[in-house]
Amino acid sequence: MTPKRIALIAIAILFAVFILQNAQVVEVRFLFWGTEASRAIVLLVTFFIGLVTGWLTVWKHKKPAGNYRKNNERPFN
């Protein structure tokens, strides 16, 4: 296993423990809407919204590898 994978597993375990220890019911209000939900569910939904937002941001600005060389590198003369 690589150090990166070990770090990701450790972070995932810590996140799971954090989620499980915060299972109380809380009131969630957004604009004119309100409900009660488990804090664990609220944290998971917030986490996944952040993941999707980050992934979409990176995906939108990712350039194809072939075009980068054609447009940004000049050949040596």
C-alpha positions as CSV (number, residue, x, y, z in Angstrom):
1,M,0.0,0.0,0.0
2,T,1.2,3.5,-0.8
3,P,1.4,6.2,1.8
4,K,-1.3,8.1,0.0
5,R,-3.7,5.2,0.3
6,I,-2.9,4.6,4.0
7,A,-3.6,8.3,4.6
8,L,-6.9,8.2,2.8
9,I,-7.9,5.1,4.8
10,A,-7.0,6.8,8.0
11,I,-8.9,9.9,7.1
12,A,-12.0,7.8,6.1
13,I,-11.9,5.9,9.4
14,L,-11.7,9.2,11.4
15,F,-14.5,10.6,9.3
16,A,-16.7,7.5,10.0
17,V,-16.0,7.7,13.7
18,F,-16.9,11.4,13.7
19,I,-20.1,10.8,11.8
20,L,-21.1,7.9,14.1
21,Q,-20.5,10.0,17.3
22,N,-22.7,12.8,16.0
23,A,-26.0,10.9,15.5
24,Q,-28.3,13.2,17.5
25,V,-31.4,14.7,15.9
26,V,-31.0,18.3,14.9
27,E,-33.2,20.9,13.3
28,V,-32.1,21.9,9.8
29,R,-33.4,25.2,8.4
30,F,-32.8,26.5,4.9
31,L,-34.5,29.7,3.8
32,F,-38.2,29.0,4.4
33,W,-37.8,25.3,4.7
34,G,-37.1,23.4,8.0
35,T,-37.0,19.8,9.1
36,E,-35.4,17.5,11.7
37,A,-32.7,15.1,10.7
38,S,-29.9,13.1,12.1
39,R,-26.7,15.2,12.4
40,A,-24.8,12.2,10.8
41,I,-27.1,12.5,7.7
42,V,-26.6,16.3,7.5
43,L,-22.8,15.9,7.7
44,L,-22.8,13.2,5.1
45,V,-25.0,15.2,2.7
46,T,-22.8,18.3,3.2
47,F,-19.6,16.2,2.6
48,F,-20.9,14.7,-0.6
49,I,-22.1,18.1,-1.9
50,G,-18.6,19.4,-1.3
51,L,-17.1,16.4,-3.1
52,V,-19.3,16.9,-6.1
53,T,-18.7,20.6,-6.2
54,G,-14.9,20.1,-6.0
55,W,-15.0,17.4,-8.6
56,L,-17.1,19.5,-11.0
57,T,-14.8,22.5,-10.5
58,V,-11.7,20.5,-11.4
59,W,-13.4,18.7,-14.2
60,K,-14.6,21.9,-15.8
61,H,-11.1,23.5,-15.8
62,K,-9.2,20.4,-16.9
63,K,-7.5,20.8,-20.3
64,P,-6.9,17.9,-22.6
65,A,-3.2,16.8,-22.6
66,G,-2.8,17.1,-26.4
67,N,-4.0,20.7,-26.7
68,Y,-1.8,21.9,-23.9
69,R,1.4,21.1,-25.8
70,K,0.1,22.6,-29.1
71,N,-1.0,25.9,-27.6
72,N,1.4,26.6,-24.8
73,E,4.8,25.2,-25.6
74,R,7.1,26.6,-28.3
75,P,9.6,24.4,-30.0
76,F,13.3,25.2,-29.4
77,N,15.0,26.8,-32.4
